[in-house]
Amino acid sequence: MIELRSDTFTLPTPAMLEAAQTSPLGDDVWGEDPTVRRLEHKAAELMGKEAGLFVSSGTQGNLVSILSHTVRGDEVIVGDKSHIVNAEVAASAVVGGVQLRTVPNTRRGMLDLEVLQSSIRQDDIHYPPTRLICLENSHNACGGAVLTLEDMASVRDIADAAGAAVHLDGARIFNAAVALRVSASSIAEYADSVTFCLSKGLSAPIGSVVCGSGPYVDRARKYRKMLGGGMRQAGIIAGPGLVALDTMIDRLARDHENARFLGQELNAMPGVHVDLLTLQTNIVIATFDGHGRTAGEIVTGLERRGVRCAAVGPQTIRFVTHRGVDRPDIEAAVEAVRSELGVGAVAAAT
Ligand SMILES: Cc1ncc(COP(=O)(O)O)c(C=O)c1O
């Protein structure tokens, strides 16, 4: 099977498995797991922040981040295509009692700045205070599109003028950094807090890290405990996370090249459209029109041909490249799509 549903399917490397077996351990709820401490320290360093907190998942990271910025009744601005509002089970509303207010995401995953500006609440007895603005970089539902440093800075300016904080859902921040050819810290610089995932393109089996100021991370640690996320000998999973940070960042460029190749080949097929402008990292979102079949039917057909991908809309399919698929796999996937659609080979425009 050629697995293109998500980069979360990546399996740990032999070095990660060895780290799971050999990393020194302690009780992390007591602050005594040296491997978790090393991971948190290293993550904070990479993000240019004072402190880090190892959490079980990106969803938990975003939740403790929002809880640590807000109180009940606050308003949090998010993009309408953000993972936080669409795929995190309304956690911040349920647990934190905050109101999520959406602003349209542009095609590139940016917040519409005019709408953002006009969504900032004035001081009025009727209104909840705008406490936090969340960004996502790279942007999952916008085809892995990347916000530039200028994009980040413009949202930071609006937040500063409003007295609001900025949280970055950087689940795939290293994909964004590799695409922009900048350090992750230069992206995170515009946010007060950032969550990034070890378990996606970086190939670690489990875990994410929240980074921010020392006092902020202290608050987040308490919320993590409240959510049942205080893990004991968590060095078993933090060890592979350290290997991920040491060895898996630079290779993301290959995933991006493979995604670009796949996107170009798909876009050259009749009745298939891929937005090549926003195809900047490892996610390819393709729209299939005029084949008389739904995305779900095409996905089922491709599975029979040995390719797994995900229907993310009635006519839309998502393909994600990662360490577990190399160029020959991508070429085979392209052939499988051609056969499934009954189209011949056409030279892809670059
Ligand atoms: C942008 C983004 N944020 C957060 C998450 C949540 O991560 P997790 O699946 O580890 O909870 C994901 C997962 O796909 C994501 O794509």
The ligand as an SDF file (V2000), in Angstrom:
LIG
                    3D

 16 16  0  0  0  0  0  0  0  0999 V2000
   -2.8380   21.9990   11.7190 C   0  0  0  0  0  0  0  0  0  0  0  0
   -3.1070   20.9370   12.7250 C   0  0  0  0  0  0  0  0  0  0  0  0
   -3.2270   21.2740   14.0200 N   0  0  0  0  0  0  0  0  0  0  0  0
   -3.4470   20.3680   14.9790 C   0  0  0  0  0  0  0  0  0  0  0  0
   -3.5480   19.0270   14.6590 C   0  0  0  0  0  0  0  0  0  0  0  0
   -3.8480   18.0470   15.7650 C   0  0  0  0  0  0  0  0  0  0  0  0
   -2.8270   17.1560   15.9980 O   0  0  0  0  0  0  0  0  0  0  0  0
   -3.1330   15.7410   16.7030 P   0  0  0  0  0  0  0  0  0  0  0  0
   -3.6870   14.8780   15.6290 O   0  0  0  0  0  0  0  0  0  0  0  0
   -1.7830   15.3140   17.1890 O   0  0  0  0  0  0  0  0  0  0  0  0
   -4.0940   15.9920   17.7940 O   0  0  0  0  0  0  0  0  0  0  0  0
   -3.4340   18.6160   13.3280 C   0  0  0  0  0  0  0  0  0  0  0  0
   -3.5410   17.1940   12.9880 C   0  0  0  0  0  0  0  0  0  0  0  0
   -3.6260   16.8120   11.8460 O   0  0  0  0  0  0  0  0  0  0  0  0
   -3.2040   19.5920   12.3390 C   0  0  0  0  0  0  0  0  0  0  0  0
   -3.0950   19.2730   11.0480 O   0  0  0  0  0  0  0  0  0  0  0  0
  1  2  1  0
  2  3  1  0
  2 15  2  0
  3  4  2  0
  4  5  1  0
  5  6  1  0
  5 12  2  0
  6  7  1  0
  7  8  1  0
  8  9  2  0
  8 10  1  0
  8 11  1  0
 12 13  1  0
 12 15  1  0
 13 14  2  0
 15 16  1  0
M  END
$$$$
